[in-house]
Amino acid sequence: MRVLSYRSVRQVVLEVLLENPEGAQTWATTEAVLTDPKGVELKALPVWQSGPVAPGGSEQRIVVQADAPETQALGPYTLKLWEPSTGHTVIFSGVSFP
């Protein structure tokens, strides 16, 4: 699993490359939230995913965008990806932006 971060003048973008272990259930991310160390959340746009994350399959690309001016999103963030219907959740800590 890898997380790549990008920044524009008004937004931040995270590109997550995710694999699902053998024997796990196939799932698709439908929700995402970025939270700073104080618990403040960035307004995330709809999540884009290249396809469901199948067990033992190839890595899938998940893209998360959030509105954040250049003065915001400076410190480490926590990214939470999940699918409410199945409860599958992945959390990445220490996410930072250029």
MDAnalysis code that builds the backbone (N, CA, C; Angstrom):
import MDAnalysis as mda
import numpy as np

u = mda.Universe.empty(294, n_residues=98, atom_resindex=np.repeat(np.arange(98), 3), trajectory=True)
u.add_TopologyAttr("name", ["N", "CA", "C"] * 98)
u.add_TopologyAttr("resid", np.arange(1, 99))
u.add_TopologyAttr("resname", ["MET", "ARG", "VAL", "LEU", "SER", "TYR", "ARG", "SER", "VAL", "ARG", "GLN", "VAL", "VAL", "LEU", "GLU", "VAL", "LEU", "LEU", "GLU", "ASN", "PRO", "GLU", "GLY", "ALA", "GLN", "THR", "TRP", "ALA", "THR", "THR", "GLU", "ALA", "VAL", "LEU", "THR", "ASP", "PRO", "LYS", "GLY", "VAL", "GLU", "LEU", "LYS", "ALA", "LEU", "PRO", "VAL", "TRP", "GLN", "SER", "GLY", "PRO", "VAL", "ALA", "PRO", "GLY", "GLY", "SER", "GLU", "GLN", "ARG", "ILE", "VAL", "VAL", "GLN", "ALA", "ASP", "ALA", "PRO", "GLU", "THR", "GLN", "ALA", "LEU", "GLY", "PRO", "TYR", "THR", "LEU", "LYS", "LEU", "TRP", "GLU", "PRO", "SER", "THR", "GLY", "HIS", "THR", "VAL", "ILE", "PHE", "SER", "GLY", "VAL", "SER", "PHE", "PRO"])
u.atoms.positions = np.array([
    [0.855, -1.183, 0.000],
    [0.000, 0.000, 0.000],
    [0.897, 1.241, 0.000],
    [0.494, 2.211, -0.814],
    [1.222, 3.474, -0.881],
    [0.229, 4.611, -0.937],
    [0.656, 5.759, -0.407],
    [-0.145, 6.974, -0.496],
    [0.748, 8.070, -1.061],
    [0.316, 8.665, -2.167],
    [1.024, 9.782, -2.769],
    [0.167, 11.020, -2.582],
    [0.784, 12.146, -2.232],
    [0.008, 13.368, -1.987],
    [0.405, 14.459, -2.962],
    [-0.587, 15.268, -3.309],
    [-0.414, 16.380, -4.247],
    [-1.160, 17.594, -3.705],
    [-0.758, 18.777, -4.166],
    [-1.418, 20.009, -3.735],
    [-1.553, 20.964, -4.914],
    [-2.712, 21.619, -4.980],
    [-2.899, 22.737, -5.906],
    [-3.198, 23.954, -5.043],
    [-3.520, 25.050, -5.655],
    [-3.788, 26.276, -4.906],
    [-4.992, 26.103, -3.977],
    [-6.001, 25.349, -4.406],
    [-7.245, 25.229, -3.634],
    [-7.555, 23.845, -3.096],
    [-6.803, 22.834, -3.521],
    [-7.134, 21.472, -3.122],
    [-5.895, 20.649, -2.811],
    [-6.130, 19.558, -2.073],
    [-5.133, 18.515, -1.889],
    [-5.719, 17.240, -2.485],
    [-4.841, 16.381, -2.965],
    [-5.267, 15.121, -3.560],
    [-4.381, 14.009, -3.013],
    [-5.011, 12.899, -2.682],
    [-4.283, 11.705, -2.271],
    [-4.569, 10.598, -3.264],
    [-3.508, 9.958, -3.708],
    [-3.623, 8.797, -4.577],
    [-3.178, 7.598, -3.735],
    [-4.113, 6.702, -3.475],
    [-3.843, 5.537, -2.637],
    [-3.793, 4.315, -3.537],
    [-2.734, 3.545, -3.427],
    [-2.610, 2.281, -4.148],
    [-2.783, 1.189, -3.105],
    [-3.843, 0.410, -3.260],
    [-4.265, -0.500, -2.200],
    [-4.406, -1.921, -2.716],
    [-3.939, -2.885, -1.922],
    [-4.111, -4.303, -2.211],
    [-4.919, -4.931, -1.090],
    [-5.605, -6.013, -1.396],
    [-6.419, -6.733, -0.430],
    [-5.791, -8.115, -0.230],
    [-5.558, -8.541, 1.013],
    [-4.895, -9.832, 1.222],
    [-5.750, -11.012, 0.754],
    [-5.073, -12.096, 0.422],
    [-5.727, -13.339, 0.031],
    [-6.700, -13.761, 1.132],
    [-7.888, -14.194, 0.749],
    [-8.880, -14.664, 1.713],
    [-9.794, -13.580, 2.258],
    [-9.490, -12.319, 1.970],
    [-10.337, -11.212, 2.434],
    [-11.513, -11.045, 1.470],
    [-12.486, -10.276, 1.872],
    [-13.663, -10.019, 1.052],
    [-13.398, -8.843, 0.092],
    [-13.923, -8.922, -1.128],
    [-13.826, -7.829, -2.084],
    [-14.589, -6.623, -1.544],
    [-14.021, -5.444, -1.717],
    [-14.731, -4.244, -1.264],
    [-14.347, -3.045, -2.105],
    [-15.164, -2.006, -1.999],
    [-14.937, -0.756, -2.706],
    [-15.107, 0.399, -1.724],
    [-14.203, 1.337, -1.770],
    [-14.283, 2.507, -0.891],
    [-15.408, 3.420, -1.357],
    [-16.261, 3.835, -0.443],
    [-17.314, 4.786, -0.796],
    [-17.222, 6.069, 0.014],
    [-16.475, 6.040, 1.103],
    [-16.354, 7.205, 1.983],
    [-14.888, 7.449, 2.333],
    [-14.541, 8.721, 2.534],
    [-13.193, 9.086, 2.949],
    [-13.250, 10.344, 3.789],
    [-12.337, 10.434, 4.739],
    [-12.226, 11.651, 5.537],
    [-10.751, 11.878, 5.876],
    [-10.341, 13.135, 5.819],
    [-9.007, 13.565, 6.227],
    [-9.162, 14.366, 7.504],
    [-8.427, 13.980, 8.547],
    [-8.556, 14.633, 9.847],
    [-7.187, 15.104, 10.319],
    [-7.111, 16.368, 10.791],
    [-5.835, 16.877, 11.306],
    [-5.658, 16.435, 12.760],
    [-4.497, 16.700, 13.375],
    [-4.247, 16.257, 14.751],
    [-5.234, 16.825, 15.782],
    [-5.895, 17.939, 15.468],
    [-6.863, 18.535, 16.395],
    [-8.277, 17.989, 16.174],
    [-8.442, 17.095, 15.190],
    [-9.752, 16.517, 14.917],
    [-10.564, 17.274, 13.882],
    [-9.959, 18.294, 13.253],
    [-10.654, 19.070, 12.232],
    [-10.610, 18.299, 10.910],
    [-11.768, 18.150, 10.272],
    [-11.857, 17.408, 9.017],
    [-11.833, 18.351, 7.819],
    [-11.176, 17.914, 6.754],
    [-11.207, 18.637, 5.492],
    [-12.426, 18.166, 4.707],
    [-13.044, 19.078, 3.972],
    [-14.209, 18.741, 3.159],
    [-13.746, 17.900, 1.964],
    [-14.076, 16.615, 1.982],
    [-13.664, 15.712, 0.909],
    [-14.705, 15.698, -0.205],
    [-14.217, 15.575, -1.426],
    [-15.080, 15.420, -2.594],
    [-15.350, 13.924, -2.764],
    [-16.268, 13.532, -3.652],
    [-16.528, 12.094, -3.822],
    [-15.253, 11.313, -4.157],
    [-15.162, 10.109, -3.616],
    [-14.008, 9.237, -3.819],
    [-14.091, 8.599, -5.202],
    [-12.937, 8.504, -5.886],
    [-12.867, 7.797, -7.151],
    [-12.018, 6.558, -6.943],
    [-12.469, 5.422, -7.476],
    [-11.724, 4.175, -7.348],
    [-11.694, 3.473, -8.696],
    [-10.524, 2.921, -9.077],
    [-10.371, 2.286, -10.383],
    [-11.148, 0.977, -10.492],
    [-11.471, 0.359, -9.381],
    [-12.242, -0.877, -9.364],
    [-12.271, -1.448, -7.976],
    [-13.100, -2.466, -7.723],
    [-13.153, -3.076, -6.394],
    [-11.799, -3.692, -6.037],
    [-11.490, -3.714, -4.767],
    [-10.241, -4.298, -4.284],
    [-10.519, -5.776, -4.010],
    [-10.078, -6.626, -4.924],
    [-10.313, -8.064, -4.810],
    [-9.207, -8.713, -3.983],
    [-9.534, -9.762, -3.249],
    [-8.500, -10.444, -2.469],
    [-7.431, -11.063, -3.365],
    [-6.191, -10.820, -3.026],
    [-5.080, -11.373, -3.780],
    [-4.948, -10.833, -5.197],
    [-5.719, -9.831, -5.528],
    [-5.685, -9.263, -6.878],
    [-4.656, -8.165, -7.002],
    [-4.688, -7.501, -8.128],
    [-3.755, -6.403, -8.355],
    [-4.169, -5.189, -7.535],
    [-3.225, -4.276, -7.326],
    [-3.531, -3.091, -6.538],
    [-4.517, -2.207, -7.290],
    [-5.368, -1.547, -6.527],
    [-6.355, -0.632, -7.086],
    [-6.009, 0.791, -6.669],
    [-6.339, 1.726, -7.525],
    [-6.065, 3.146, -7.282],
    [-7.324, 3.805, -6.722],
    [-7.153, 4.515, -5.619],
    [-8.238, 5.277, -5.004],
    [-7.766, 6.718, -4.923],
    [-8.602, 7.650, -5.381],
    [-8.232, 9.067, -5.375],
    [-9.200, 9.824, -4.470],
    [-8.618, 10.571, -3.532],
    [-9.390, 11.387, -2.598],
    [-8.971, 12.834, -2.783],
    [-9.931, 13.710, -3.030],
    [-9.667, 15.150, -3.151],
    [-10.369, 15.865, -2.007],
    [-9.754, 16.949, -1.535],
    [-10.373, 17.753, -0.488],
    [-10.067, 19.217, -0.743],
    [-11.033, 20.059, -0.429],
    [-10.824, 21.499, -0.518],
    [-9.905, 21.919, 0.616],
    [-8.795, 22.587, 0.271],
    [-7.848, 23.046, 1.280],
    [-6.940, 24.110, 0.669],
    [-7.088, 25.366, 1.099],
    [-6.181, 26.402, 0.595],
    [-4.748, 26.113, 1.029],
    [-3.793, 26.765, 0.389],
    [-2.378, 26.514, 0.669],
    [-1.997, 26.691, 2.134],
    [-2.729, 27.527, 2.862],
    [-2.418, 27.753, 4.276],
    [-2.975, 26.657, 5.171],
    [-3.778, 25.769, 4.599],
    [-4.371, 24.669, 5.360],
    [-3.696, 23.364, 4.936],
    [-3.926, 22.308, 5.674],
    [-3.389, 20.977, 5.356],
    [-1.868, 20.972, 5.343],
    [-1.259, 21.562, 6.357],
    [0.191, 21.598, 6.433],
    [0.759, 20.460, 7.273],
    [0.092, 20.139, 8.347],
    [0.607, 19.138, 9.276],
    [0.212, 17.725, 8.902],
    [0.553, 16.762, 9.728],
    [0.185, 15.380, 9.428],
    [-1.322, 15.165, 9.577],
    [-1.878, 14.438, 8.637],
    [-3.303, 14.117, 8.637],
    [-3.491, 12.616, 8.748],
    [-4.679, 12.220, 9.128],
    [-5.072, 10.824, 9.111],
    [-6.120, 10.666, 8.014],
    [-5.927, 9.690, 7.149],
    [-6.875, 9.387, 6.094],
    [-7.607, 8.110, 6.466],
    [-8.927, 8.188, 6.474],
    [-9.752, 7.010, 6.740],
    [-10.587, 6.734, 5.497],
    [-10.470, 5.517, 4.966],
    [-11.267, 5.055, 3.830],
    [-12.168, 3.944, 4.348],
    [-13.440, 3.948, 3.939],
    [-14.308, 2.866, 4.384],
    [-15.496, 2.667, 3.463],
    [-16.123, 1.516, 3.667],
    [-17.340, 1.148, 2.964],
    [-18.379, 0.836, 4.047],
    [-19.326, 1.749, 4.289],
    [-20.283, 1.570, 5.389],
    [-21.084, 0.271, 5.336],
    [-21.432, -0.197, 4.140],
    [-22.279, -1.387, 4.063],
    [-21.578, -2.651, 4.561],
    [-20.250, -2.725, 4.449],
    [-19.526, -3.914, 4.899],
    [-18.684, -3.650, 6.148],
    [-18.434, -2.384, 6.440],
    [-17.589, -2.048, 7.587],
    [-16.103, -2.100, 7.303],
    [-15.708, -2.418, 6.069],
    [-14.286, -2.428, 5.736],
    [-13.715, -1.029, 5.919],
    [-12.580, -0.935, 6.616],
    [-11.957, 0.347, 6.909],
    [-10.441, 0.221, 6.770],
    [-9.826, 1.252, 6.195],
    [-8.368, 1.352, 6.119],
    [-8.011, 2.745, 6.618],
    [-7.016, 2.818, 7.513],
    [-6.592, 4.096, 8.072],
    [-5.092, 4.290, 7.826],
    [-4.759, 5.462, 7.299],
    [-3.362, 5.848, 7.078],
    [-3.062, 7.050, 7.973],
    [-2.031, 6.948, 8.804],
    [-1.639, 8.066, 9.673],
    [-0.402, 8.745, 9.107],
    [-0.208, 10.004, 9.501],
    [0.998, 10.730, 9.114],
    [1.011, 11.207, 7.673],
    [-0.147, 11.388, 7.067],
    [-0.217, 11.864, 5.693],
    [0.085, 13.365, 5.665],
    [1.019, 13.768, 4.813],
    [1.336, 15.194, 4.690],
    [1.291, 15.598, 3.231],
    [1.240, 16.888, 3.000],
    [1.101, 17.432, 1.647],
    [2.270, 18.370, 1.352],
    [2.700, 18.407, 0.064],
    [3.811, 19.293, -0.302],
    [3.441, 20.756, -0.151],
])
